[in-house]
């Protein structure tokens, strides 16, 4: 066995030991009574547990090869020797693919990947058609999220005419939600004949998508004295008032100037709670941006540049084509993609990023 293989075996064994340590920690009453700590440990445990079959298969194949090699050195019975040779042949066929799978799994993961995700979709250039496209993207993501068994909670929304979305912010609750969706950040461009186009000409419009990890309360300390909270009447499309109660909430974080609003709920308290969740995430994202700016000097990623103004994907309806410009991947399955079949895109982006990280991780 190669030296690299032995290093991987030791790392896998260490992970399995760590899994037992996590089980003991979660059984500790002082930990089990702390929801935030339990959630953090639970995500780490689930991440190991999810990949357990691959880890065990990798260890079993390696052990089978060692046992067979030892048998060849000590056994004289020809039938037993033949069985040992067959065991080696079978497991040497399995080992390369298992090694590659384990290499990917051993690449150090960003702890933020296991968090819930906050998704913001905003209409860009293109008028009403851009808002319709933003609504299409929202529907695309909701269908994909449903297939993952995750949950969605709308935090803020602003709708235009004919079902268009000016802006929508929603929380995605699910294991590894941020790690799965984070590569969707950027400008999405659509080329098609708009519903509002009478002459059948193809137009180009755009919408921006931003994905943030959910901020835990202990990660962002907000001083109530730093907040200005305004209450006003909710409004609908076109700005008309839709109720006469001051249920809509605007929160301004004075030190940073970050402003968030929420008017989706009829309850003022519910709107305030959702607005605070968005504010918390925005402030957390600012902190992350500073850290990532330092990290990017050491590692640039072609998949996730951190530049949310970068055009990342084009949806061409006349040609039934979707192109992701970061990895030069083109799929002729636009109808499937826009209806939530994102697995091929998400997997390809994740693998491209992992390949890049492997060059620097020493796995």
KEMI-614483 format. One record per residue (C-alpha): residue number from 1; residue in three letters; x, y, z. Coordinates in nm, 4 decimals, m for minus. Layout:
! residues N
+-----+-----+----------+----------+----------+
!   k !   r !       px !       py !       pz !
+-----+-----+----------+----------+----------+
! NUM ! ALA !        X !        Y !        Z !
...
+-----+-----+----------+----------+----------+
//
This chain:
! residues 363
+-----+-----+----------+----------+----------+
!   k !   r !       px !       py !       pz !
+-----+-----+----------+----------+----------+
!   1 ! UNK !   0.0000 !   0.0000 !   0.0000 !
!   2 ! UNK !   0.1147 !   0.3499 !  m0.0806 !
!   3 ! UNK !   0.2163 !   0.6004 !   0.1841 !
!   4 ! UNK !  m0.0720 !   0.8262 !   0.0761 !
!   5 ! UNK !  m0.3168 !   0.5389 !   0.1261 !
!   6 ! UNK !  m0.1879 !   0.4795 !   0.4801 !
!   7 ! UNK !  m0.2297 !   0.8500 !   0.5612 !
!   8 ! UNK !  m0.5903 !   0.8318 !   0.4420 !
!   9 ! UNK !  m0.6534 !   0.5186 !   0.6505 !
!  10 ! UNK !  m0.5269 !   0.6970 !   0.9630 !
!  11 ! UNK !  m0.7410 !   1.0032 !   0.8896 !
!  12 ! UNK !  m1.0528 !   0.7894 !   0.8453 !
!  13 ! UNK !  m0.9822 !   0.6051 !   1.1717 !
!  14 ! UNK !  m0.9401 !   0.9406 !   1.3484 !
!  15 ! UNK !  m1.2770 !   1.0547 !   1.2101 !
!  16 ! UNK !  m1.4495 !   0.7447 !   1.3475 !
!  17 ! UNK !  m1.2929 !   0.8097 !   1.6895 !
!  18 ! UNK !  m1.4138 !   1.1700 !   1.6679 !
!  19 ! UNK !  m1.7660 !   1.0437 !   1.5882 !
!  20 ! UNK !  m1.7673 !   0.8533 !   1.9207 !
!  21 ! UNK !  m1.6416 !   1.1649 !   2.0990 !
!  22 ! UNK !  m1.9273 !   1.3659 !   1.9489 !
!  23 ! UNK !  m2.1777 !   1.1035 !   2.0687 !
!  24 ! UNK !  m2.0387 !   1.1340 !   2.4221 !
!  25 ! UNK !  m2.0504 !   1.5135 !   2.4108 !
!  26 ! UNK !  m2.4121 !   1.5177 !   2.2897 !
!  27 ! UNK !  m2.5081 !   1.2773 !   2.5709 !
!  28 ! UNK !  m2.3606 !   1.5183 !   2.8287 !
!  29 ! UNK !  m2.6509 !   1.6973 !   3.0089 !
!  30 ! UNK !  m2.4635 !   2.0291 !   3.0064 !
!  31 ! UNK !  m2.4440 !   2.0088 !   2.6264 !
!  32 ! UNK !  m2.7853 !   1.8551 !   2.5566 !
!  33 ! UNK !  m2.9490 !   2.1447 !   2.7449 !
!  34 ! UNK !  m2.7834 !   2.3991 !   2.5097 !
!  35 ! UNK !  m2.9787 !   2.4020 !   2.1782 !
!  36 ! UNK !  m2.7188 !   2.5987 !   1.9823 !
!  37 ! UNK !  m2.4358 !   2.3697 !   2.0941 !
!  38 ! UNK !  m2.6443 !   2.0599 !   2.0209 !
!  39 ! UNK !  m2.7251 !   2.1883 !   1.6735 !
!  40 ! UNK !  m2.3575 !   2.2575 !   1.6015 !
!  41 ! UNK !  m2.2407 !   1.9158 !   1.7261 !
!  42 ! UNK !  m2.5349 !   1.7440 !   1.5572 !
!  43 ! UNK !  m2.4442 !   1.8857 !   1.2179 !
!  44 ! UNK !  m2.0836 !   1.7734 !   1.2565 !
!  45 ! UNK !  m2.1989 !   1.4273 !   1.3669 !
!  46 ! UNK !  m2.4457 !   1.3965 !   1.0779 !
!  47 ! UNK !  m2.1762 !   1.4958 !   0.8306 !
!  48 ! UNK !  m1.9551 !   1.2053 !   0.9448 !
!  49 ! UNK !  m2.2462 !   0.9649 !   0.9803 !
!  50 ! UNK !  m2.3734 !   1.0408 !   0.6292 !
!  51 ! UNK !  m2.0417 !   0.9230 !   0.4815 !
!  52 ! UNK !  m1.9965 !   0.6293 !   0.7195 !
!  53 ! UNK !  m2.0682 !   0.3538 !   0.4606 !
!  54 ! UNK !  m1.7919 !   0.4869 !   0.2336 !
!  55 ! UNK !  m1.5436 !   0.5161 !   0.5198 !
!  56 ! UNK !  m1.6161 !   0.1622 !   0.6423 !
!  57 ! UNK !  m1.5954 !   0.0140 !   0.2930 !
!  58 ! UNK !  m1.2589 !   0.1857 !   0.2421 !
!  59 ! UNK !  m1.1236 !   0.0462 !   0.5700 !
!  60 ! UNK !  m1.2647 !  m0.3015 !   0.4973 !
!  61 ! UNK !  m1.0993 !  m0.3168 !   0.1530 !
!  62 ! UNK !  m0.7656 !  m0.2050 !   0.2949 !
!  63 ! UNK !  m0.7869 !  m0.4593 !   0.5761 !
!  64 ! UNK !  m0.8794 !  m0.7354 !   0.3308 !
!  65 ! UNK !  m0.5703 !  m0.6535 !   0.1219 !
!  66 ! UNK !  m0.3463 !  m0.6606 !   0.4298 !
!  67 ! UNK !  m0.4911 !  m0.9915 !   0.5479 !
!  68 ! UNK !  m0.4495 !  m1.1481 !   0.2026 !
!  69 ! UNK !  m0.0908 !  m1.0220 !   0.1714 !
!  70 ! UNK !  m0.0079 !  m1.1681 !   0.5141 !
!  71 ! UNK !  m0.1669 !  m1.4991 !   0.4139 !
!  72 ! UNK !   0.0598 !  m1.5183 !   0.1078 !
!  73 ! UNK !   0.3638 !  m1.4933 !   0.3350 !
!  74 ! UNK !   0.2541 !  m1.7600 !   0.5861 !
!  75 ! UNK !   0.0317 !  m2.0049 !   0.4004 !
!  76 ! UNK !   0.1546 !  m2.3093 !   0.2049 !
!  77 ! UNK !  m0.1783 !  m2.4650 !   0.1068 !
!  78 ! UNK !  m0.2313 !  m2.4026 !  m0.2660 !
!  79 ! UNK !  m0.6066 !  m2.3648 !  m0.2350 !
!  80 ! UNK !  m0.5681 !  m2.1010 !   0.0367 !
!  81 ! UNK !  m0.3023 !  m1.9226 !  m0.1675 !
!  82 ! UNK !  m0.5376 !  m1.9163 !  m0.4652 !
!  83 ! UNK !  m0.8111 !  m1.7636 !  m0.2503 !
!  84 ! UNK !  m0.5665 !  m1.4993 !  m0.1217 !
!  85 ! UNK !  m0.4659 !  m1.4047 !  m0.4774 !
!  86 ! UNK !  m0.8340 !  m1.3778 !  m0.5775 !
!  87 ! UNK !  m0.9049 !  m1.1614 !  m0.2708 !
!  88 ! UNK !  m0.6229 !  m0.9255 !  m0.3690 !
!  89 ! UNK !  m0.7412 !  m0.9025 !  m0.7323 !
!  90 ! UNK !  m1.1005 !  m0.8221 !  m0.6324 !
!  91 ! UNK !  m1.0076 !  m0.5573 !  m0.3758 !
!  92 ! UNK !  m0.7410 !  m0.3918 !  m0.5917 !
!  93 ! UNK !  m1.0184 !  m0.3293 !  m0.8450 !
!  94 ! UNK !  m1.2343 !  m0.1619 !  m0.5766 !
!  95 ! UNK !  m0.9603 !   0.0421 !  m0.4087 !
!  96 ! UNK !  m0.8897 !   0.3232 !  m0.6641 !
!  97 ! UNK !  m1.2498 !   0.4460 !  m0.6785 !
!  98 ! UNK !  m1.2856 !   0.4220 !  m0.2997 !
!  99 ! UNK !  m0.9635 !   0.6188 !  m0.2537 !
! 100 ! UNK !  m1.0949 !   0.8946 !  m0.4803 !
! 101 ! UNK !  m1.4263 !   0.9092 !  m0.2907 !
! 102 ! UNK !  m1.2496 !   0.9265 !   0.0443 !
! 103 ! UNK !  m1.0104 !   1.1942 !  m0.0851 !
! 104 ! UNK !  m1.3090 !   1.4164 !  m0.1620 !
! 105 ! UNK !  m1.4638 !   1.3470 !   0.1778 !
! 106 ! UNK !  m1.1380 !   1.4227 !   0.3613 !
! 107 ! UNK !  m1.0910 !   1.7656 !   0.2041 !
! 108 ! UNK !  m1.1354 !   2.0079 !   0.4988 !
! 109 ! UNK !  m1.4892 !   2.1435 !   0.4850 !
! 110 ! UNK !  m1.5857 !   2.4972 !   0.5702 !
! 111 ! UNK !  m1.7804 !   2.4724 !   0.8996 !
! 112 ! UNK !  m2.0299 !   2.7200 !   0.7528 !
! 113 ! UNK !  m2.1308 !   2.4613 !   0.4906 !
! 114 ! UNK !  m2.3415 !   2.2735 !   0.7428 !
! 115 ! UNK !  m2.5467 !   2.5814 !   0.8297 !
! 116 ! UNK !  m2.8902 !   2.6788 !   0.7085 !
! 117 ! UNK !  m2.8837 !   2.9193 !   0.4137 !
! 118 ! UNK !  m3.0362 !   3.2611 !   0.3569 !
! 119 ! UNK !  m3.1177 !   3.3192 !  m0.0104 !
! 120 ! UNK !  m3.1765 !   3.6630 !  m0.1636 !
! 121 ! UNK !  m3.3094 !   3.6965 !  m0.5188 !
! 122 ! UNK !  m3.3360 !   4.0407 !  m0.6791 !
! 123 ! UNK !  m3.4560 !   4.1464 !  m1.0217 !
! 124 ! UNK !  m3.1806 !   4.3159 !  m1.2215 !
! 125 ! UNK !  m3.1725 !   4.4801 !  m1.5622 !
! 126 ! UNK !  m3.4656 !   4.4093 !  m1.7901 !
! 127 ! UNK !  m3.7709 !   4.5733 !  m1.6314 !
! 128 ! UNK !  m4.0779 !   4.3559 !  m1.5727 !
! 129 ! UNK !  m3.9175 !   4.0620 !  m1.7547 !
! 130 ! UNK !  m3.6309 !   4.0658 !  m1.5004 !
! 131 ! UNK !  m3.8891 !   4.0429 !  m1.2214 !
! 132 ! UNK !  m4.0616 !   3.7518 !  m1.3965 !
! 133 ! UNK !  m3.7234 !   3.5791 !  m1.4317 !
! 134 ! UNK !  m3.6546 !   3.6409 !  m1.0597 !
! 135 ! UNK !  m3.9868 !   3.4660 !  m0.9889 !
! 136 ! UNK !  m3.8773 !   3.1767 !  m1.2144 !
! 137 ! UNK !  m3.5516 !   3.1452 !  m1.0168 !
! 138 ! UNK !  m3.7455 !   3.1462 !  m0.6896 !
! 139 ! UNK !  m3.9701 !   2.8665 !  m0.8202 !
! 140 ! UNK !  m3.6635 !   2.6756 !  m0.9464 !
! 141 ! UNK !  m3.4975 !   2.6867 !  m0.6046 !
! 142 ! UNK !  m3.8148 !   2.6013 !  m0.4125 !
! 143 ! UNK !  m3.8658 !   2.2893 !  m0.6284 !
! 144 ! UNK !  m3.5024 !   2.1862 !  m0.5780 !
! 145 ! UNK !  m3.5254 !   2.2472 !  m0.2027 !
! 146 ! UNK !  m3.8390 !   2.0321 !  m0.1841 !
! 147 ! UNK !  m3.6517 !   1.7406 !  m0.3465 !
! 148 ! UNK !  m3.3866 !   1.7697 !  m0.0708 !
! 149 ! UNK !  m3.6497 !   1.7515 !   0.2018 !
! 150 ! UNK !  m3.5544 !   2.0967 !   0.3333 !
! 151 ! UNK !  m3.7886 !   2.3681 !   0.4598 !
! 152 ! UNK !  m3.8363 !   2.7263 !   0.3399 !
! 153 ! UNK !  m3.9313 !   3.0297 !   0.5474 !
! 154 ! UNK !  m3.9886 !   3.3593 !   0.3639 !
! 155 ! UNK !  m3.8252 !   3.6441 !   0.5553 !
! 156 ! UNK !  m3.9042 !   3.9354 !   0.3249 !
! 157 ! UNK !  m4.0656 !   3.9849 !  m0.0146 !
! 158 ! UNK !  m4.1501 !   4.2621 !  m0.2586 !
! 159 ! UNK !  m4.3667 !   4.1672 !  m0.5556 !
! 160 ! UNK !  m4.4325 !   4.3581 !  m0.8766 !
! 161 ! UNK !  m4.6975 !   4.3188 !  m1.1437 !
! 162 ! UNK !  m4.7925 !   3.9952 !  m1.3315 !
! 163 ! UNK !  m4.6281 !   3.7754 !  m1.0685 !
! 164 ! UNK !  m4.2885 !   3.9458 !  m1.0931 !
! 165 ! UNK !  m4.0564 !   3.9548 !  m0.7929 !
! 166 ! UNK !  m3.8599 !   4.2685 !  m0.7167 !
! 167 ! UNK !  m3.6863 !   4.1073 !  m0.4209 !
! 168 ! UNK !  m3.7390 !   3.8012 !  m0.2030 !
! 169 ! UNK !  m3.5363 !   3.6775 !   0.0938 !
! 170 ! UNK !  m3.5950 !   3.3329 !   0.2409 !
! 171 ! UNK !  m3.4366 !   3.0917 !   0.4852 !
! 172 ! UNK !  m3.3549 !   2.7357 !   0.3822 !
! 173 ! UNK !  m3.3526 !   2.5002 !   0.6807 !
! 174 ! UNK !  m3.1675 !   2.1769 !   0.6101 !
! 175 ! UNK !  m2.8494 !   1.9817 !   0.6695 !
! 176 ! UNK !  m2.5646 !   2.1268 !   0.4593 !
! 177 ! UNK !  m2.8034 !   2.3765 !   0.2960 !
! 178 ! UNK !  m2.5432 !   2.6534 !   0.2683 !
! 179 ! UNK !  m2.2709 !   2.4166 !   0.1464 !
! 180 ! UNK !  m2.5025 !   2.2906 !  m0.1282 !
! 181 ! UNK !  m2.6411 !   2.6263 !  m0.2435 !
! 182 ! UNK !  m2.3453 !   2.8620 !  m0.1956 !
! 183 ! UNK !  m2.2223 !   2.8356 !  m0.5557 !
! 184 ! UNK !  m2.5515 !   2.9854 !  m0.6785 !
! 185 ! UNK !  m2.4380 !   3.3343 !  m0.5742 !
! 186 ! UNK !  m2.3949 !   3.5684 !  m0.8692 !
! 187 ! UNK !  m2.5785 !   3.7151 !  m1.1657 !
! 188 ! UNK !  m2.8107 !   3.4823 !  m1.3565 !
! 189 ! UNK !  m2.8956 !   3.5894 !  m1.7123 !
! 190 ! UNK !  m3.1958 !   3.4846 !  m1.9223 !
! 191 ! UNK !  m3.2387 !   3.5031 !  m2.2992 !
! 192 ! UNK !  m3.5955 !   3.4549 !  m2.4226 !
! 193 ! UNK !  m3.9024 !   3.6236 !  m2.5712 !
! 194 ! UNK !  m4.0622 !   3.8077 !  m2.2766 !
! 195 ! UNK !  m4.4307 !   3.7732 !  m2.1956 !
! 196 ! UNK !  m4.4557 !   4.1484 !  m2.2491 !
! 197 ! UNK !  m4.2962 !   4.1369 !  m2.5977 !
! 198 ! UNK !  m4.5526 !   4.1565 !  m2.8774 !
! 199 ! UNK !  m4.3144 !   4.1171 !  m3.1726 !
! 200 ! UNK !  m4.1471 !   3.7934 !  m3.0651 !
! 201 ! UNK !  m3.7967 !   3.9354 !  m3.0203 !
! 202 ! UNK !  m3.5500 !   3.7670 !  m2.7854 !
! 203 ! UNK !  m3.4503 !   3.9884 !  m2.4910 !
! 204 ! UNK !  m3.1758 !   3.9523 !  m2.2328 !
! 205 ! UNK !  m3.2588 !   4.0152 !  m1.8671 !
! 206 ! UNK !  m3.0879 !   3.9381 !  m1.5400 !
! 207 ! UNK !  m3.1461 !   3.8681 !  m1.1725 !
! 208 ! UNK !  m2.8960 !   3.8434 !  m0.8905 !
! 209 ! UNK !  m2.8795 !   3.5655 !  m0.6340 !
! 210 ! UNK !  m2.6911 !   3.5912 !  m0.3052 !
! 211 ! UNK !  m2.6510 !   3.2993 !  m0.0639 !
! 212 ! UNK !  m2.5436 !   3.3557 !   0.2974 !
! 213 ! UNK !  m2.4950 !   3.1164 !   0.5905 !
! 214 ! UNK !  m2.7460 !   3.1691 !   0.8690 !
! 215 ! UNK !  m2.5961 !   3.3601 !   1.1587 !
! 216 ! UNK !  m2.6225 !   3.2022 !   1.5027 !
! 217 ! UNK !  m2.7165 !   3.4418 !   1.7792 !
! 218 ! UNK !  m2.3850 !   3.4009 !   1.9595 !
! 219 ! UNK !  m2.1932 !   3.4858 !   1.6381 !
! 220 ! UNK !  m2.3417 !   3.8354 !   1.5995 !
! 221 ! UNK !  m2.3783 !   4.0568 !   1.9030 !
! 222 ! UNK !  m2.6310 !   4.3319 !   1.8307 !
! 223 ! UNK !  m2.6658 !   4.6127 !   2.0836 !
! 224 ! UNK !  m3.0339 !   4.7195 !   2.1008 !
! 225 ! UNK !  m2.9172 !   5.0786 !   2.1481 !
! 226 ! UNK !  m2.7615 !   5.0635 !   1.8006 !
! 227 ! UNK !  m3.0998 !   5.0030 !   1.6362 !
! 228 ! UNK !  m3.3618 !   5.2410 !   1.5027 !
! 229 ! UNK !  m3.6950 !   5.0656 !   1.4543 !
! 230 ! UNK !  m3.9648 !   5.2251 !   1.2373 !
! 231 ! UNK !  m4.3219 !   5.0984 !   1.2020 !
! 232 ! UNK !  m4.5438 !   5.1656 !   0.9002 !
! 233 ! UNK !  m4.8400 !   5.0281 !   0.7060 !
! 234 ! UNK !  m4.7767 !   4.7338 !   0.4739 !
! 235 ! UNK !  m4.7983 !   4.8046 !   0.1013 !
! 236 ! UNK !  m4.8699 !   4.5897 !  m0.2025 !
! 237 ! UNK !  m4.7692 !   4.6020 !  m0.5717 !
! 238 ! UNK !  m4.7381 !   4.9616 !  m0.6918 !
! 239 ! UNK !  m4.7003 !   5.0907 !  m0.3367 !
! 240 ! UNK !  m5.0690 !   5.0999 !  m0.2456 !
! 241 ! UNK !  m5.1539 !   5.0475 !   0.1217 !
! 242 ! UNK !  m5.2946 !   4.7042 !   0.1928 !
! 243 ! UNK !  m5.3834 !   4.7530 !   0.5577 !
! 244 ! UNK !  m5.4298 !   5.0286 !   0.8119 !
! 245 ! UNK !  m5.2243 !   4.8816 !   1.0964 !
! 246 ! UNK !  m4.8591 !   4.9581 !   1.1568 !
! 247 ! UNK !  m4.7442 !   4.5980 !   1.1154 !
! 248 ! UNK !  m4.4532 !   4.6524 !   0.8731 !
! 249 ! UNK !  m4.1113 !   4.6937 !   1.0349 !
! 250 ! UNK !  m3.7958 !   4.8718 !   0.9225 !
! 251 ! UNK !  m3.4795 !   4.8243 !   1.1297 !
! 252 ! UNK !  m3.1698 !   5.0393 !   1.0809 !
! 253 ! UNK !  m2.8405 !   4.9270 !   1.2335 !
! 254 ! UNK !  m2.6922 !   5.2725 !   1.2945 !
! 255 ! UNK !  m2.3173 !   5.1822 !   1.3180 !
! 256 ! UNK !  m2.3142 !   4.9957 !   0.9856 !
! 257 ! UNK !  m2.6012 !   5.1677 !   0.8069 !
! 258 ! UNK !  m2.7565 !   4.8285 !   0.7216 !
! 259 ! UNK !  m3.1331 !   4.8605 !   0.6755 !
! 260 ! UNK !  m3.3821 !   4.5728 !   0.6582 !
! 261 ! UNK !  m3.7597 !   4.5704 !   0.6223 !
! 262 ! UNK !  m4.0296 !   4.3084 !   0.6623 !
! 263 ! UNK !  m4.4031 !   4.3367 !   0.5958 !
! 264 ! UNK !  m4.5010 !   3.9796 !   0.5031 !
! 265 ! UNK !  m4.6725 !   3.8945 !   0.8317 !
! 266 ! UNK !  m4.9861 !   4.0574 !   0.9740 !
! 267 ! UNK !  m4.8215 !   4.0562 !   1.3160 !
! 268 ! UNK !  m4.5798 !   4.3375 !   1.3986 !
! 269 ! UNK !  m4.3876 !   4.1078 !   1.6332 !
! 270 ! UNK !  m4.3433 !   3.8391 !   1.3668 !
! 271 ! UNK !  m4.2235 !   4.0975 !   1.1142 !
! 272 ! UNK !  m3.9783 !   4.2336 !   1.3708 !
! 273 ! UNK !  m3.8423 !   3.8844 !   1.4445 !
! 274 ! UNK !  m3.7921 !   3.8124 !   1.0745 !
! 275 ! UNK !  m3.6302 !   4.1524 !   1.0144 !
! 276 ! UNK !  m3.3907 !   4.0865 !   1.3030 !
! 277 ! UNK !  m3.2982 !   3.7495 !   1.1483 !
! 278 ! UNK !  m3.2177 !   3.9219 !   0.8169 !
! 279 ! UNK !  m3.0189 !   4.1941 !   0.9960 !
! 280 ! UNK !  m2.8253 !   3.9337 !   1.1902 !
! 281 ! UNK !  m2.7377 !   3.7523 !   0.8667 !
! 282 ! UNK !  m2.6359 !   4.0751 !   0.6880 !
! 283 ! UNK !  m2.4003 !   4.1752 !   0.9711 !
! 284 ! UNK !  m2.2585 !   3.8218 !   0.9851 !
! 285 ! UNK !  m2.2032 !   3.8343 !   0.6090 !
! 286 ! UNK !  m2.0070 !   4.1591 !   0.6494 !
! 287 ! UNK !  m1.7791 !   3.9900 !   0.9031 !
! 288 ! UNK !  m1.7334 !   3.6920 !   0.6712 !
! 289 ! UNK !  m1.6536 !   3.9173 !   0.3760 !
! 290 ! UNK !  m1.3598 !   4.0666 !   0.5680 !
! 291 ! UNK !  m1.2249 !   3.7205 !   0.6551 !
! 292 ! UNK !  m1.2771 !   3.5871 !   0.3021 !
! 293 ! UNK !  m1.0995 !   3.8884 !   0.1532 !
! 294 ! UNK !  m0.7901 !   3.7891 !   0.3518 !
! 295 ! UNK !  m0.8270 !   3.4212 !   0.2607 !
! 296 ! UNK !  m0.8693 !   3.4938 !  m0.1101 !
! 297 ! UNK !  m0.5146 !   3.6253 !  m0.1237 !
! 298 ! UNK !  m0.4000 !   3.2718 !  m0.0395 !
! 299 ! UNK !  m0.6582 !   3.0840 !  m0.2442 !
! 300 ! UNK !  m0.8602 !   3.2013 !  m0.5433 !
! 301 ! UNK !  m1.1518 !   2.9835 !  m0.6486 !
! 302 ! UNK !  m1.2821 !   2.9864 !  m1.0028 !
! 303 ! UNK !  m1.6125 !   2.8494 !  m0.8731 !
! 304 ! UNK !  m1.6743 !   3.0875 !  m0.5842 !
! 305 ! UNK !  m1.4977 !   3.4193 !  m0.6345 !
! 306 ! UNK !  m1.6970 !   3.6105 !  m0.3754 !
! 307 ! UNK !  m1.7854 !   3.8615 !  m0.6469 !
! 308 ! UNK !  m2.1647 !   3.8600 !  m0.6496 !
! 309 ! UNK !  m2.1710 !   4.0947 !  m0.9502 !
! 310 ! UNK !  m2.0083 !   3.8253 !  m1.1676 !
! 311 ! UNK !  m2.2244 !   3.6698 !  m1.4392 !
! 312 ! UNK !  m2.2268 !   3.3005 !  m1.3534 !
! 313 ! UNK !  m2.5006 !   3.1374 !  m1.5617 !
! 314 ! UNK !  m2.7097 !   3.1918 !  m1.8747 !
! 315 ! UNK !  m3.0513 !   3.0391 !  m1.9393 !
! 316 ! UNK !  m3.1166 !   3.0434 !  m2.3161 !
! 317 ! UNK !  m3.4785 !   2.9445 !  m2.3828 !
! 318 ! UNK !  m3.4731 !   2.9419 !  m2.7679 !
! 319 ! UNK !  m3.1895 !   2.6867 !  m2.7599 !
! 320 ! UNK !  m3.3117 !   2.4972 !  m2.4486 !
! 321 ! UNK !  m2.9614 !   2.5616 !  m2.3098 !
! 322 ! UNK !  m2.8154 !   2.6377 !  m1.9665 !
! 323 ! UNK !  m2.4491 !   2.7368 !  m1.9440 !
! 324 ! UNK !  m2.2480 !   2.7791 !  m1.6264 !
! 325 ! UNK !  m1.9619 !   3.0090 !  m1.7264 !
! 326 ! UNK !  m1.7336 !   2.9260 !  m1.4317 !
! 327 ! UNK !  m1.6782 !   2.5630 !  m1.5308 !
! 328 ! UNK !  m1.7812 !   2.5868 !  m1.8989 !
! 329 ! UNK !  m2.0637 !   2.3390 !  m1.8454 !
! 330 ! UNK !  m2.3539 !   2.3462 !  m2.0928 !
! 331 ! UNK !  m2.6710 !   2.1419 !  m2.0487 !
! 332 ! UNK !  m2.9498 !   2.1117 !  m2.3042 !
! 333 ! UNK !  m3.2136 !   2.0550 !  m2.0397 !
! 334 ! UNK !  m3.3388 !   2.4046 !  m1.9644 !
! 335 ! UNK !  m3.6941 !   2.2925 !  m1.8891 !
! 336 ! UNK !  m3.5701 !   2.0416 !  m1.6326 !
! 337 ! UNK !  m3.3299 !   2.2898 !  m1.4707 !
! 338 ! UNK !  m3.5834 !   2.5731 !  m1.4440 !
! 339 ! UNK !  m3.8207 !   2.3228 !  m1.2795 !
! 340 ! UNK !  m3.5685 !   2.2427 !  m1.0082 !
! 341 ! UNK !  m3.3486 !   1.9671 !  m1.1542 !
! 342 ! UNK !  m3.0236 !   2.1261 !  m1.0345 !
! 343 ! UNK !  m2.8318 !   1.8174 !  m0.9235 !
! 344 ! UNK !  m2.6027 !   1.8001 !  m1.2271 !
! 345 ! UNK !  m2.5064 !   2.1683 !  m1.1961 !
! 346 ! UNK !  m2.4674 !   2.1610 !  m0.8173 !
! 347 ! UNK !  m2.2612 !   1.8403 !  m0.8247 !
! 348 ! UNK !  m2.0328 !   1.9655 !  m1.1045 !
! 349 ! UNK !  m1.9645 !   2.2918 !  m0.9205 !
! 350 ! UNK !  m1.8965 !   2.1097 !  m0.5933 !
! 351 ! UNK !  m1.6544 !   1.8676 !  m0.7622 !
! 352 ! UNK !  m1.4722 !   2.1530 !  m0.9401 !
! 353 ! UNK !  m1.4275 !   2.3317 !  m0.6081 !
! 354 ! UNK !  m1.3152 !   2.0122 !  m0.4327 !
! 355 ! UNK !  m1.0629 !   1.9402 !  m0.7083 !
! 356 ! UNK !  m0.9201 !   2.2849 !  m0.6544 !
! 357 ! UNK !  m0.9061 !   2.2445 !  m0.2782 !
! 358 ! UNK !  m0.7401 !   1.9035 !  m0.3056 !
! 359 ! UNK !  m0.4428 !   2.0662 !  m0.4769 !
! 360 ! UNK !  m0.3839 !   2.2675 !  m0.1602 !
! 361 ! UNK !  m0.4994 !   2.0290 !   0.1131 !
! 362 ! UNK !  m0.2310 !   1.7598 !   0.0912 !
! 363 ! UNK !  m0.4905 !   1.4786 !   0.0954 !
+-----+-----+----------+----------+----------+
//
